[in-house]
């Protein structure tokens, strides 16, 4: 049964990056979930705490803003978004269901961001693939973050907020 499920799983394609030449902090996720893909927006599932967590880091309430304004505010503060996986087969939205992942060329990508000082990996899958590609990056902090996904419920939102607060020092 599992074999049939994955044989029919649709290939899901990630979004383009939301960055500019002033991006100092890049948040890398794994691959957008179904709600995000359906809405064409990063972190669209209402159970995902990303917008609350990054808003706390920035000291801004981003959740109530329209999506385009959220991205604009992130860019204004030097924060970019992207994913480590370009496309993959995946039934549903769980990272554990990803098969046949086509990875992004992160090394080339970060070379094109002259102001980049830190990368935050949103969850274990992003960290695993991102760190494998990037290796050691002199002058670039690589930060593992607990997943903002509601599916990662073994850590409280307060504990996630505390871990994500480590990003503040990379915004100046």
DSSP file (Angstrom, degrees, kcal/mol; ACC not computed):
  #  RESIDUE AA STRUCTURE BP1 BP2  ACC     N-H-->O    O-->H-N    N-H-->O    O-->H-N    TCO  KAPPA ALPHA  PHI   PSI    X-CA   Y-CA   Z-CA
    1    1 A X     >        0   0    0      0, 0.0     4,-2.2     0, 0.0     5,-0.1   0.000 360.0 360.0 360.0 -43.9    0.0    0.0    0.0
    2    2 A X  H  >  +     0   0    0      1,-0.2     4,-2.2     2,-0.2     5,-0.2   0.900 360.0  55.1 -61.1 -40.0    2.8    2.4    0.9
    3    3 A X  H  > S+     0   0    0      1,-0.2     4,-2.1     2,-0.2    -1,-0.2   0.913 108.9  47.3 -59.7 -42.8    4.5    1.7   -2.5
    4    4 A X  H  > S+     0   0    0      2,-0.2     4,-1.5     1,-0.2    -1,-0.2   0.887 108.3  55.8 -65.8 -38.3    1.3    2.7   -4.3
    5    5 A X  H  < S+     0   0    0     -4,-2.2     4,-0.4     1,-0.2     3,-0.2   0.929 113.3  40.1 -59.9 -46.5    0.9    5.8   -2.3
    6    6 A X  H >< S+     0   0    0     -4,-2.2     3,-0.6     1,-0.2    -1,-0.2   0.813 108.6  61.2 -74.7 -29.6    4.3    7.1   -3.2
    7    7 A X  H 3< S+     0   0    0     -4,-2.1    -1,-0.2    -5,-0.2    -2,-0.2   0.828 113.3  37.4 -64.3 -30.0    4.0    5.9   -6.8
    8    8 A X  T 3< S+     0   0    0     -4,-1.5    -1,-0.2    -3,-0.2    -2,-0.2   0.430  86.7 125.0-100.0  -1.1    1.0    8.2   -7.2
    9    9 A X    <   -     0   0    0     -3,-0.6    82,-0.1    -4,-0.4     2,-0.1  -0.365  63.8-118.2 -64.2 133.4    2.4   11.1   -5.1
   10   10 A X        -     0   0    0     80,-0.2    80,-1.7    79,-0.1     2,-0.6  -0.368  22.6-112.4 -70.9 150.4    2.4   14.4   -7.0
   11   11 A X  E     -A   89   0A   0     78,-0.2     2,-0.4    -2,-0.1    78,-0.3  -0.744  35.1-153.6 -82.3 123.5    5.6   16.1   -7.7
   12   12 A X  E     -A   88   0A   0     76,-3.6    76,-1.8    -2,-0.6     2,-0.4  -0.828   2.3-150.9-105.0 138.9    5.6   19.3   -5.7
   13   13 A X  E     -A   87   0A   0     -2,-0.4    74,-0.2    74,-0.2    73,-0.1  -0.907  12.0-131.5-115.6 133.4    7.5   22.4   -6.8
   14   14 A X        -     0   0    0     72,-3.0     2,-0.1    -2,-0.4    72,-0.1  -0.170  27.5 -99.2 -76.4 172.2    8.9   25.0   -4.4
   15   15 A X        -     0   0    0      1,-0.1    68,-0.3     3,-0.0    -1,-0.1  -0.408  38.6 -95.2 -86.7 162.9    8.6   28.8   -4.7
   16   16 A X        -     0   0    0      1,-0.1    -1,-0.1    -2,-0.1    65,-0.0  -0.356  56.3 -86.1 -68.7 161.7   11.2   31.2   -6.1
   17   17 A X        -     0   0    0      1,-0.1     2,-0.6    65,-0.1    65,-0.2  -0.335  25.2-144.1 -69.5 152.4   13.3   32.9   -3.4
   18   18 A X  B     +C   81   0B   0     63,-2.7    63,-1.7    -3,-0.1     2,-0.3  -0.831  58.0 114.1-113.8  87.9   12.2   36.0   -1.6
   19   19 A X        -     0   0    0     -2,-0.6     2,-0.3    61,-0.2    61,-0.1  -0.899  40.0-168.7-144.7 168.0   15.6   37.8   -1.3
   20   20 A X    >   -     0   0    0     -2,-0.3     3,-2.0    55,-0.1    -2,-0.0  -0.903  49.8 -80.7-149.9-177.0   17.4   40.9   -2.5
   21   21 A X  T 3  S+     0   0    0      1,-0.3    94,-0.7    -2,-0.3    95,-0.1   0.689 125.8  56.4 -64.3 -17.8   21.0   42.2   -2.4
   22   22 A X  T 3  S+     0   0    0     92,-0.1     2,-0.3    93,-0.1    -1,-0.3   0.353  72.9 131.4 -95.0   6.0   20.5   43.4    1.2
   23   23 A X    <   +     0   0    0     -3,-2.0    92,-0.2     1,-0.2    56,-0.2  -0.445  20.9 165.1 -63.9 118.8   19.5   40.0    2.5
   24   24 A X        +     0   0    0     54,-2.5    93,-3.2    -2,-0.3    94,-2.0   0.688  66.9  40.8-103.4 -29.2   21.6   39.4    5.7
   25   25 A X  E     -de  79 118B   0     53,-2.6    55,-2.9    92,-0.2     2,-0.5  -0.988  68.0-165.8-126.7 123.8   19.6   36.5    7.1
   26   26 A X  E     -de  80 119B   0     92,-2.4    94,-2.7    -2,-0.5     2,-0.6  -0.944   6.5-156.0-111.9 125.0   18.2   33.7    5.0
   27   27 A X  E     -de  81 120B   0     53,-2.9    55,-1.8    -2,-0.5     2,-0.5  -0.898  13.0-163.4 -99.4 120.8   15.6   31.3    6.4
   28   28 A X  E     -de  82 121B   0     92,-2.9    94,-2.9    -2,-0.6    55,-0.3  -0.919   8.2-177.5-108.8 122.7   15.6   28.0    4.5
   29   29 A X  E     -d   83   0B   0     53,-2.4    55,-2.4    -2,-0.5    56,-0.2  -0.309  31.4-116.0 -97.0-170.4   12.7   25.6    4.8
   30   30 A X  S    S-     0   0    0     92,-0.3    55,-1.9     1,-0.3     2,-0.3   0.912  76.2 -35.8 -91.9 -71.1   12.5   22.2    3.2
   31   31 A X  S    S-     0   0    0     62,-0.1    -1,-0.3    53,-0.1    55,-0.1  -0.952  70.5 -94.7-156.4 134.2    9.6   22.3    0.7
   32   32 A X        -     0   0    0     -2,-0.3    10,-0.1    -3,-0.1     2,-0.0  -0.207  41.8-123.1 -56.2 143.1    6.3   24.2    1.0
   33   33 A X     >  -     0   0    0      1,-0.1     4,-2.6     4,-0.0     5,-0.2  -0.210  32.5 -91.8 -77.2 174.9    3.4   22.2    2.4
   34   34 A X  H  > S+     0   0    0      1,-0.2     4,-2.8     2,-0.2     5,-0.2   0.881 125.1  51.7 -58.9 -42.8    0.1   21.6    0.5
   35   35 A X  H  > S+     0   0    0      1,-0.2     4,-2.0     2,-0.2    -1,-0.2   0.903 112.4  47.4 -62.9 -39.6   -1.7   24.7    2.1
   36   36 A X  H  >>S+     0   0    0      2,-0.2     5,-1.7     1,-0.2     4,-1.7   0.923 113.0  47.7 -66.3 -44.6    1.3   26.9    1.0
   37   37 A X  H  <5S+     0   0    0     -4,-2.6    -2,-0.2     1,-0.2    -1,-0.2   0.925 111.5  51.0 -62.4 -44.3    1.3   25.5   -2.5
   38   38 A X  H  <5S+     0   0    0     -4,-2.8    -1,-0.2     1,-0.2    -2,-0.2   0.888 119.6  35.6 -60.9 -40.0   -2.4   25.9   -2.8
   39   39 A X  H  <5S-     0   0    0     -4,-2.0    -1,-0.2     2,-0.2    -2,-0.2   0.581 104.0-127.4 -91.1 -10.8   -2.2   29.6   -1.7
   40   40 A X  T  <5S+     0   0    0     -4,-1.7     2,-0.4     1,-0.2    -3,-0.2   0.845  70.5 117.9  68.1  33.1    1.1   30.3   -3.4
   41   41 A X  S > <S-     0   0    0     -5,-1.7     3,-0.8    -6,-0.2    -1,-0.2  -0.994  70.5-110.8-136.5 137.3    2.5   31.7   -0.1
   42   42 A X  T 3  S+     0   0    0     -2,-0.4   -10,-0.0     1,-0.2    39,-0.0  -0.432 100.8   0.7 -60.2 136.0    5.3   30.6    2.2
   43   43 A X  T 3  S+     0   0    0     -2,-0.1     8,-0.3     1,-0.1    -1,-0.2   0.880  80.7 153.8  54.1  50.3    4.1   29.2    5.5
   44   44 A X    <   +     0   0    0     -3,-0.8     2,-0.1   -11,-0.1    -1,-0.1   0.712  32.9 105.4 -83.7 -21.8    0.4   29.6    4.7
   45   45 A X  S >  S-     0   0    0      1,-0.2     3,-2.0     2,-0.1   105,-0.1  -0.406  70.7-137.9 -63.8 130.1   -1.0   26.8    6.9
   46   46 A X  T 3  S+     0   0    0      1,-0.3    -1,-0.2    -2,-0.1    -2,-0.0   0.713 101.6  59.4 -65.6 -18.7   -2.6   28.4    9.9
   47   47 A X  T 3  S+     0   0    0      2,-0.0     2,-0.5     0, 0.0    -1,-0.3   0.548  83.9  97.1 -83.7  -7.5   -1.0   25.9   12.2
   48   48 A X    <   -     0   0    0     -3,-2.0     3,-0.4   101,-0.2   101,-0.2  -0.712  62.0-158.0 -85.0 129.8    2.4   26.9   11.2
   49   49 A X     >  +     0   0    0     99,-2.9     4,-3.1    -2,-0.5     3,-0.4   0.317  59.3 111.3 -90.2   7.9    4.0   29.3   13.6
   50   50 A X  H  > S+     0   0    0      1,-0.2     4,-3.1    98,-0.2     5,-0.4   0.907  77.5  46.2 -51.3 -52.2    6.5   30.8   11.2
   51   51 A X  H  > S+     0   0    0     -3,-0.4     4,-1.3    -8,-0.3    11,-0.5   0.837 116.0  46.6 -65.8 -31.9    5.0   34.3   10.9
   52   52 A X  H  > S+     0   0    0     -3,-0.4     4,-2.2    -4,-0.2    -1,-0.2   0.927 114.7  47.0 -71.6 -44.8    4.6   34.5   14.6
   53   53 A X  H  X S+     0   0    0     -4,-3.1     4,-2.0     2,-0.2    -2,-0.2   0.938 116.2  42.0 -64.3 -48.5    8.1   33.3   15.3
   54   54 A X  H  X S+     0   0    0     -4,-3.1     4,-2.2    -5,-0.2    -1,-0.2   0.848 112.8  56.0 -70.0 -31.4    9.9   35.6   12.8
   55   55 A X  H  X>S+     0   0    0     -4,-1.3     5,-2.5    -5,-0.4     4,-1.4   0.899 106.6  49.9 -63.3 -40.3    7.6   38.4   13.8
   56   56 A X  H  <5S+     0   0    0     -4,-2.2    -2,-0.2     2,-0.2    -1,-0.2   0.899 109.3  51.9 -63.6 -40.7    8.8   37.9   17.4
   57   57 A X  H  <5S+     0   0    0     -4,-2.0    -2,-0.2     1,-0.2    -1,-0.2   0.914 117.2  38.7 -60.1 -42.7   12.4   38.0   16.2
   58   58 A X  H  <5S-     0   0    0     -4,-2.2    -1,-0.2     2,-0.2    -2,-0.2   0.609 108.7-121.8 -84.8 -13.3   11.8   41.2   14.4
   59   59 A X  T  <5S+     0   0    0     -4,-1.4     2,-0.3     1,-0.3    -3,-0.2   0.826  75.4 114.6  73.0  31.4    9.5   42.8   17.0
   60   60 A X  S   <S-     0   0    0     -5,-2.5     2,-1.1    -6,-0.2    -1,-0.3  -0.976  71.2-124.1-133.2 145.6    6.7   43.2   14.5
   61   61 A X        +     0   0    0     -2,-0.3     3,-0.1     1,-0.2    -9,-0.1  -0.789  39.8 162.4 -88.0 100.7    3.3   41.6   14.3
   62   62 A X    >   +     0   0    0     -2,-1.1     3,-1.6   -11,-0.5    -1,-0.2   0.702  55.4  79.5 -91.4 -22.0    3.4   40.1   10.8
   63   63 A X  T 3  S+     0   0    0      1,-0.3    -1,-0.1   -12,-0.2   -11,-0.1   0.837  93.5  48.7 -59.1 -35.8    0.5   37.6   11.1
   64   64 A X  T 3  S+     0   0    0     -3,-0.1    -1,-0.3     2,-0.0     2,-0.2   0.520  94.3  95.8 -83.6  -4.1   -2.2   40.3   10.5
   65   65 A X  S <  S-     0   0    0     -3,-1.6     5,-0.0     1,-0.1    -3,-0.0  -0.538  85.9-101.2 -85.0 150.2   -0.5   41.7    7.4
   66   66 A X    >>  -     0   0    0     -2,-0.2     4,-2.1     1,-0.1     3,-0.5  -0.360  40.9-107.5 -61.4 153.1   -1.4   40.8    3.9
   67   67 A X  H 3> S+     0   0    0      1,-0.3     4,-2.3     2,-0.2     5,-0.2   0.888 118.2  53.0 -54.5 -46.9    1.2   38.3    2.4
   68   68 A X  H 3> S+     0   0    0      1,-0.2     4,-1.9     2,-0.2    -1,-0.3   0.871 110.1  49.4 -59.6 -36.4    2.8   40.8    0.1
   69   69 A X  H <> S+     0   0    0     -3,-0.5     4,-2.8     2,-0.2    -1,-0.2   0.872 106.5  56.0 -70.4 -36.8    3.4   43.1    3.0
   70   70 A X  H  X S+     0   0    0     -4,-2.1     4,-2.3     2,-0.2    -2,-0.2   0.950 110.4  44.6 -58.2 -48.6    4.9   40.3    5.1
   71   71 A X  H  X S+     0   0    0     -4,-2.3     4,-2.5     1,-0.2    -1,-0.2   0.897 112.6  52.1 -63.3 -39.5    7.5   39.7    2.4
   72   72 A X  H  X S+     0   0    0     -4,-1.9     4,-2.3    -5,-0.2    -1,-0.2   0.914 109.7  48.9 -62.9 -43.1    8.1   43.4    2.0
   73   73 A X  H  X S+     0   0    0     -4,-2.8     4,-1.3     2,-0.2    -2,-0.2   0.893 110.5  51.2 -65.2 -39.8    8.7   43.8    5.8
   74   74 A X  H ><>S+     0   0    0     -4,-2.3     5,-3.0    -5,-0.2     3,-0.6   0.954 111.8  46.4 -61.1 -48.7   11.1   40.8    5.8
   75   75 A X  H ><5S+     0   0    0     -4,-2.5     3,-1.4     1,-0.2    -2,-0.2   0.885 108.2  56.4 -61.9 -38.0   13.1   42.2    2.9
   76   76 A X  H 3<5S+     0   0    0     -4,-2.3    -1,-0.2     1,-0.3    -2,-0.2   0.793 110.3  45.9 -63.4 -27.0   13.2   45.7    4.6
   77   77 A X  T <<5S-     0   0    0     -4,-1.3    -1,-0.3    -3,-0.6    -2,-0.2   0.348 123.5-104.1 -97.3   4.8   14.7   44.0    7.7
   78   78 A X  T < 5S+     0   0    0     -3,-1.4   -53,-2.6    -4,-0.3   -54,-2.5   0.722  76.2 135.6  83.4  22.0   17.2   42.0    5.6
   79   79 A X  E   < - d   0  25B   0     -5,-3.0     2,-0.3   -56,-0.2    -1,-0.3  -0.900  30.7-172.8-109.8 130.7   15.5   38.7    5.9
   80   80 A X  E     - d   0  26B   0    -55,-2.9   -53,-2.9    -2,-0.5     2,-0.4  -0.804   9.3-147.0-117.3 161.7   15.0   36.3    2.9
   81   81 A X  E     +Cd  18  27B   0    -63,-1.7   -63,-2.7    -2,-0.3     2,-0.3  -0.968  29.4 134.5-128.6 143.3   13.1   33.1    2.4
   82   82 A X  E     - d   0  28B   0    -55,-1.8   -53,-2.4    -2,-0.4     2,-0.3  -0.950  39.5-115.1-165.7-179.0   13.8   30.0    0.3
   83   83 A X  E     - d   0  29B   0    -68,-0.3   -53,-0.2    -2,-0.3   -52,-0.1  -0.941  11.7-136.9-129.5 152.3   13.7   26.2    0.5
   84   84 A X  S    S+     0   0    0    -55,-2.4    20,-2.6    -2,-0.3     2,-0.5   0.719  90.2  66.8 -78.8 -21.4   16.5   23.6    0.2
   85   85 A X  E     - B   0 103A   0    -55,-1.9    18,-0.3    18,-0.2     3,-0.1  -0.885  58.5-168.4-106.6 128.2   14.4   21.4   -2.1
   86   86 A X  E    S-     0   0A   0     16,-3.0   -72,-3.0    -2,-0.5     2,-0.3   0.909  74.4 -19.1 -76.2 -46.6   13.4   22.5   -5.6
   87   87 A X  E     +AB  13 102A   0     15,-1.3    15,-3.2   -74,-0.2    -1,-0.3  -0.984  64.9 165.9-158.5 158.9   10.9   19.7   -6.1
   88   88 A X  E     -A   12   0A   0    -76,-1.8   -76,-3.6    -2,-0.3     2,-0.5  -0.975  39.9-100.8-166.6 160.8   10.0   16.3   -4.7
   89   89 A X  E     +AB  11  99A   0     10,-2.7    10,-2.7    -2,-0.3     2,-0.3  -0.805  51.8 156.2 -87.9 132.4    7.3   13.6   -4.7
   90   90 A X        -     0   0    0    -80,-1.7     2,-0.5    -2,-0.5   -80,-0.2  -0.811  37.4-146.2-162.1 116.3    5.3   13.9   -1.5
   91   91 A X  S    S-     0   0    0      6,-0.4     3,-0.4    -2,-0.3     2,-0.1  -0.735  80.6 -13.5 -77.0 129.3    1.8   12.8   -0.5
   92   92 A X  S    S-     0   0    0     -2,-0.5    -2,-0.0     1,-0.2     0, 0.0  -0.418 100.1 -68.4  77.1-154.3    0.6   15.4    2.0
   93   93 A X  S    S+     0   0    0    -60,-0.1     2,-0.2    -2,-0.1    -1,-0.2   0.439  84.1 118.6-121.6  -3.5    2.8   17.9    3.7
   94   94 A X    >   -     0   0    0     -3,-0.4     3,-1.6     1,-0.1     4,-0.2  -0.478  57.9-141.3 -75.2 135.5    5.1   16.0    6.0
   95   95 A X  G >  S+     0   0    0      1,-0.3     3,-1.8    -2,-0.2    -1,-0.1   0.829 101.2  66.5 -59.7 -32.1    8.8   16.1    5.4
   96   96 A X  G 3  S+     0   0    0      1,-0.3    -1,-0.3    -6,-0.0    -2,-0.1   0.676  97.0  56.2 -65.7 -14.9    9.1   12.4    6.3
   97   97 A X  G <  S+     0   0    0     -3,-1.6    -6,-0.4    -6,-0.1    -1,-0.3   0.421  78.1 121.5 -95.1   0.0    7.1   11.7    3.2
   98   98 A X    <   +     0   0    0     -3,-1.8     2,-0.3    -4,-0.2    -8,-0.2  -0.454  36.0 173.5 -68.4 131.8    9.4   13.4    0.8
   99   99 A X  E     +B   89   0A   0    -10,-2.7   -10,-2.7    -2,-0.2    -2,-0.0  -0.980  57.0  15.7-135.6 148.4   10.8   11.1   -2.0
  100  100 A X  E    S-     0   0A   0     -2,-0.3     2,-0.2   -12,-0.2    -1,-0.1   0.884  79.2-167.5  60.7  42.9   13.0   11.8   -5.0
  101  101 A X  E     -     0   0A   0    -13,-0.1     2,-0.6    -3,-0.1   -13,-0.2  -0.412  15.4-153.6 -68.6 132.9   14.0   15.3   -3.8
  102  102 A X  E     -B   87   0A   0    -15,-3.2   -16,-3.0    -2,-0.2   -15,-1.3  -0.946  23.7-144.9-102.4 115.1   15.7   17.5   -6.3
  103  103 A X  E     -B   85   0A   0     -2,-0.6   -18,-0.2   -18,-0.3     2,-0.1  -0.439   7.6-117.1 -85.8 154.8   17.9   19.9   -4.3
  104  104 A X        -     0   0    0    -20,-2.6     2,-1.4    -2,-0.1     3,-0.2  -0.422  29.1-109.6 -78.6 160.2   18.7   23.5   -4.9
  105  105 A X     >  +     0   0    0      1,-0.2     4,-1.8    -2,-0.1     5,-0.1  -0.705  46.2 169.6 -90.2  83.6   22.2   24.7   -5.6
  106  106 A X  H  >  +     0   0    0     -2,-1.4     4,-2.9     1,-0.2     5,-0.3   0.848  68.2  60.2 -69.1 -34.8   22.6   26.5   -2.3
  107  107 A X  H  > S+     0   0    0      1,-0.2     4,-1.3     2,-0.2    -1,-0.2   0.940 110.2  40.9 -58.3 -48.7   26.4   27.2   -2.7
  108  108 A X  H  > S+     0   0    0      1,-0.2     4,-0.8     2,-0.2    -1,-0.2   0.887 114.1  55.0 -65.6 -39.3   25.9   29.1   -5.9
  109  109 A X  H >< S+     0   0    0     -4,-1.8     3,-1.2     1,-0.2    -2,-0.2   0.934 106.6  47.9 -61.9 -48.7   22.9   30.9   -4.4
  110  110 A X  H >< S+     0   0    0     -4,-2.9     3,-1.5     1,-0.3    -1,-0.2   0.797 102.9  63.6 -67.8 -26.0   24.6   32.2   -1.3
  111  111 A X  H 3< S+     0   0    0     -4,-1.3    -1,-0.3    -5,-0.3    -2,-0.2   0.780  99.0  56.5 -63.9 -24.7   27.5   33.5   -3.4
  112  112 A X  T << S+     0   0    0     -3,-1.2     2,-0.6    -4,-0.8    -1,-0.3   0.373  91.0  77.6 -89.0   3.9   25.0   35.8   -5.1
  113  113 A X    X   -     0   0    0     -3,-1.5     3,-1.5     1,-0.1    -1,-0.2  -0.811  59.5-178.1-114.4  88.6   23.9   37.4   -1.7
  114  114 A X  T 3  S+     0   0    0     -2,-0.6    -1,-0.1     1,-0.3   -92,-0.1   0.751  80.2  46.0 -63.9 -26.8   26.7   39.8   -0.9
  115  115 A X  T 3  S+     0   0    0    -94,-0.7    -1,-0.3   -92,-0.2   -93,-0.1   0.482  80.8 130.3 -93.4  -2.7   25.3   41.0    2.5
  116  116 A X    <   +     0   0    0     -3,-1.5   -92,-0.2    -6,-0.2   -91,-0.2  -0.283  17.7 158.5 -61.6 129.2   24.4   37.4    3.7
  117  117 A X        +     0   0    0    -93,-3.2    24,-2.5     1,-0.3     2,-0.3   0.560  60.4  20.7-122.1 -21.6   25.7   36.8    7.3
  118  118 A X  E     -ef  25 141B   0    -94,-2.0   -92,-2.4    22,-0.2     2,-0.4  -0.999  51.8-154.8-153.8 149.6   23.5   33.9    8.6
  119  119 A X  E     -ef  26 142B   0     22,-2.9    24,-3.2    -2,-0.3     2,-0.5  -0.997  11.3-158.8-125.7 127.3   21.3   31.1    7.4
  120  120 A X  E     -ef  27 143B   0    -94,-2.7   -92,-2.9    -2,-0.4     2,-0.7  -0.928  10.4-146.8-104.5 126.0   18.6   29.7    9.7
  121  121 A X  E     -ef  28 144B   0     22,-3.2    24,-2.4    -2,-0.5     2,-1.6  -0.834   8.4-145.0 -95.2 115.5   17.4   26.2    8.9
  122  122 A X  E     - f   0 145B   0    -94,-2.9     4,-0.3    -2,-0.7   -92,-0.3  -0.608  68.4 -19.9 -83.2  85.3   13.7   25.8    9.6
  123  123 A X  S  > S-     0   0    0     22,-1.7     4,-2.0    -2,-1.6    22,-0.2  -0.207  86.7 -69.9 102.9 167.9   13.6   22.2   10.8
  124  124 A X  H  > S+     0   0    0      1,-0.2     4,-3.0     2,-0.2     5,-0.2   0.858 124.4  53.2 -66.1 -39.9   15.7   19.1   10.6
  125  125 A X  H  > S+     0   0    0      2,-0.2     4,-2.2     1,-0.2     5,-0.3   0.931 110.8  47.1 -64.7 -44.8   15.1   18.3    6.9
  126  126 A X  H  > S+     0   0    0     -4,-0.3     4,-2.6     1,-0.2     5,-0.3   0.914 114.9  47.4 -61.3 -42.7   16.2   21.8    5.8
  127  127 A X  H  X S+     0   0    0     -4,-2.0     4,-2.8     2,-0.2     5,-0.4   0.926 110.4  51.6 -65.3 -45.5   19.3   21.6    8.1
  128  128 A X  H  X S+     0   0    0     -4,-3.0     4,-1.5     1,-0.2    -2,-0.2   0.951 119.3  34.3 -57.1 -53.3   20.2   18.1    6.8
  129  129 A X  H  X S+     0   0    0     -4,-2.2     4,-1.7    -5,-0.2    -1,-0.2   0.886 120.4  49.9 -72.5 -38.7   20.1   19.1    3.1
  130  130 A X  H  X S+     0   0    0     -4,-2.6     4,-2.7    -5,-0.3     5,-0.2   0.940 112.6  44.5 -67.0 -48.0   21.3   22.6    3.6
  131  131 A X  H  X S+     0   0    0     -4,-2.8     4,-2.6    -5,-0.3    -1,-0.2   0.879 110.3  56.4 -65.1 -37.4   24.4   21.8    5.7
  132  132 A X  H  < S+     0   0    0     -4,-1.5    -1,-0.2    -5,-0.4    -2,-0.2   0.901 114.6  39.1 -60.8 -40.5   25.3   18.9    3.4
  133  133 A X  H  < S+     0   0    0     -4,-1.7    -2,-0.2     1,-0.1    -1,-0.2   0.893 122.0  40.0 -76.0 -40.9   25.4   21.3    0.5
  134  134 A X  H  < S+     0   0    0     -4,-2.7    -2,-0.2    -5,-0.2    -3,-0.2   0.801  78.6 177.7 -84.9 -29.4   27.0   24.3    2.2
  135  135 A X     <  -     0   0    0     -4,-2.6     2,-0.4    -5,-0.2    -1,-0.2  -0.290  61.8  -7.9  58.9-148.2   29.6   22.6    4.4
  136  136 A X        -     0   0    0      1,-0.0     2,-0.5     2,-0.0    -5,-0.0  -0.656  66.6-169.7 -80.0 134.0   31.7   25.1    6.3
  137  137 A X    >   -     0   0    0     -2,-0.4     3,-2.3     3,-0.4    -2,-0.1  -0.866  17.4-139.5-126.8  95.4   31.1   28.7    5.2
  138  138 A X  T 3  S+     0   0    0     -2,-0.5     3,-0.1     1,-0.3    -2,-0.0  -0.295  89.7  13.8 -55.9 133.4   33.6   31.1    6.7
  139  139 A X  T 3  S+     0   0    0      1,-0.1     2,-0.5   -22,-0.0    -1,-0.3   0.503 107.8 101.6  80.3   3.9   31.9   34.3    7.8
  140  140 A X    <   -     0   0    0     -3,-2.3     2,-0.4   -22,-0.0    -3,-0.4  -0.968  64.0-144.1-126.4 116.8   28.4   32.7    7.6
  141  141 A X  E     -f  118   0B   0    -24,-2.5   -22,-2.9    -2,-0.5     2,-0.6  -0.642   9.5-157.0 -79.0 130.9   26.6   31.5   10.7
  142  142 A X  E     -f  119   0B   0     -2,-0.4     2,-0.5   -24,-0.2   -22,-0.2  -0.954  13.8-170.3-110.3 119.2   24.5   28.3   10.1
  143  143 A X  E     -f  120   0B   0    -24,-3.2   -22,-3.2    -2,-0.6     2,-0.5  -0.940  15.8-146.2-121.3 121.2   21.7   28.1   12.7
  144  144 A X  E     -f  121   0B   0     -2,-0.5     2,-0.3   -24,-0.2   -22,-0.1  -0.739  23.0-171.3 -84.2 127.4   19.5   25.0   13.3
  145  145 A X  E     -f  122   0B   0    -24,-2.4   -22,-1.7    -2,-0.5     2,-0.2  -0.888  29.1-105.6-117.3 147.3   16.0   26.1   14.3
  146  146 A X        -     0   0    0     -2,-0.3     6,-0.0    14,-0.2    18,-0.0  -0.499  54.6 -90.7 -66.9 143.6   13.1   23.9   15.5
  147  147 A X        -     0   0    0      1,-0.2    -1,-0.1    -2,-0.2   -24,-0.1  -0.248  23.6-146.5 -57.4 137.4   10.5   23.5   12.8
  148  148 A X        +     0   0    0     -3,-0.1   -99,-2.9  -100,-0.1   -98,-0.2   0.541  63.5 119.1 -79.0  -7.1    7.8   26.1   12.8
  149  149 A X  S >  S-     0   0    0   -101,-0.2     3,-1.2     1,-0.1  -101,-0.2  -0.274  70.2-134.4 -63.0 141.8    5.4   23.5   11.6
  150  150 A X  T 3  S+     0   0    0      1,-0.2    -1,-0.1  -105,-0.1  -102,-0.1   0.713 105.1  69.6 -65.2 -20.8    2.4   22.6   13.7
  151  151 A X  T 3  S+     0   0    0      1,-0.2     2,-1.4     2,-0.1    -1,-0.2   0.721  84.8  72.3 -70.5 -20.2    3.3   19.0   13.0
  152  152 A X    <   +     0   0    0     -3,-1.2     3,-0.4     1,-0.2    -1,-0.2  -0.666  59.5 147.0 -94.2  79.5    6.4   19.4   15.2
  153  153 A X        +     0   0    0     -2,-1.4    -1,-0.2     1,-0.2     4,-0.1   0.386  41.9  90.2 -99.3   2.1    4.4   19.6   18.4
  154  154 A X  S    S+     0   0    0     -3,-0.1     2,-0.4     2,-0.1    -1,-0.2   0.630  87.1  57.9 -75.1 -10.1    7.0   17.9   20.7
  155  155 A X  S    S-     0   0    0     -3,-0.4    -1,-0.1     3,-0.0    -3,-0.0  -0.976  91.6-120.9-119.9 132.1    8.4   21.4   21.5
  156  156 A X     >  -     0   0    0     -2,-0.4     4,-2.3     1,-0.1     5,-0.2  -0.215  22.9-114.5 -66.6 159.9    6.2   24.2   22.9
  157  157 A X  H  > S+     0   0    0      1,-0.2     4,-2.8     2,-0.2     5,-0.1   0.860 118.7  55.0 -62.4 -34.9    5.7   27.4   21.0
  158  158 A X  H  > S+     0   0    0      2,-0.2     4,-2.2     1,-0.2    -1,-0.2   0.902 107.8  48.0 -65.8 -40.8    7.5   29.2   23.8
  159  159 A X  H  > S+     0   0    0      2,-0.2     4,-2.2     1,-0.2    -2,-0.2   0.894 112.6  49.3 -66.5 -39.1   10.5   26.9   23.5
  160  160 A X  H  X S+     0   0    0     -4,-2.3     4,-2.9     2,-0.2     5,-0.2   0.932 109.3  52.4 -62.8 -44.5   10.4   27.5   19.7
  161  161 A X  H  X S+     0   0    0     -4,-2.8     4,-1.4     1,-0.2    -2,-0.2   0.906 109.2  50.0 -58.0 -43.1   10.2   31.2   20.3
  162  162 A X  H  < S+     0   0    0     -4,-2.2     4,-0.3     2,-0.2     3,-0.3   0.931 112.3  46.5 -62.1 -46.3   13.3   31.0   22.6
  163  163 A X  H >< S+     0   0    0     -4,-2.2     3,-1.4     1,-0.2    -2,-0.2   0.909 111.7  51.1 -63.4 -42.4   15.3   29.1   20.0
  164  164 A X  H >< S+     0   0    0     -4,-2.9     3,-2.2     1,-0.3     4,-0.3   0.752  92.2  75.9 -67.9 -23.4   14.3   31.4   17.1
  165  165 A X  G >< S+     0   0    0     -4,-1.4     3,-1.5     1,-0.3     4,-0.4   0.701  76.2  78.6 -62.7 -16.7   15.4   34.4   19.2
  166  166 A X  G <  S+     0   0    0     -3,-1.4     3,-0.5    -4,-0.3    -1,-0.3   0.706  81.9  67.6 -61.6 -19.1   19.0   33.4   18.4
  167  167 A X  G X  S+     0   0    0     -3,-2.2     3,-2.2     1,-0.2    -1,-0.3   0.743  78.7  80.2 -73.7 -22.5   18.4   35.0   15.0
  168  168 A X  G X  S+     0   0    0     -3,-1.5     3,-1.7     1,-0.3     4,-0.4   0.865  84.3  59.6 -54.7 -40.2   18.1   38.5   16.4
  169  169 A X  G 3  S+     0   0    0     -3,-0.5    -1,-0.3    -4,-0.4     3,-0.2   0.596 100.5  57.2 -66.6  -9.6   21.9   38.9   16.7
  170  170 A X  G <  S+     0   0    0     -3,-2.2    -1,-0.3     1,-0.1   -53,-0.2   0.263  90.1  73.4-104.4  10.6   22.2   38.4   12.9
  171  171 A X    <         0   0    0     -3,-1.7    -2,-0.1     1,-0.2    -1,-0.1   0.634 360.0 360.0 -98.6 -16.7   19.9   41.3   11.9
  172  172 A X              0   0    0     -4,-0.4    -1,-0.2    -3,-0.2    -2,-0.1   0.510 360.0 360.0 -74.3 360.0   22.2   44.2   12.7
